[in-house]
């Protein structure tokens, strides 16, 4: 909640907290682990197509880091979703078409259970975005993204099962 409150105050365009910062606390709760078990960072995505240079993103990264005290200033990982397609293929050896929003990024995650993003709105209401629903996450079930062919699912599933052996993996 702290990360979301600070992110809300930063007022980045089309921002979401997603990835492990969302699904890991849910898995931890469902499996009786400490709420912070396994969390190495907090992914903060935003979408700003006006300048997709690394330099522009770096300005935001520094601004976000300055808004947080230790240890969060080093744990919040910020990425402009409008520029993911510029580096994704080199890093993961898979094509990645440009996104049109942070919400669309969720539809590209390797597994349905991890395709969840949350934003803290004014008045402390939560917006929860889950293009494949929440059933797989709450059922401790990893299923490949049905709309994206990727070799990353197996790697993601193996890593998650090492940390949460209660997970079941459903092959495509």
Secondary structure, DSSP 8 states (H G I E B T S, - for coil): -HHHHHHHHHT-TT-EEETHHHHHHHHHHHTT--TTTT---EEEEE--TT--SHHHHHHHHHHHHHHS-TTHHHHEEEEEGGGHHHHHHHHHSS-----SSHHHHHTTSSBGGG--EEEE-GGG-EEEE-TT-SHHHHTTEEEB-TT---SHHHHHHHHHHHH-TT-EEE--
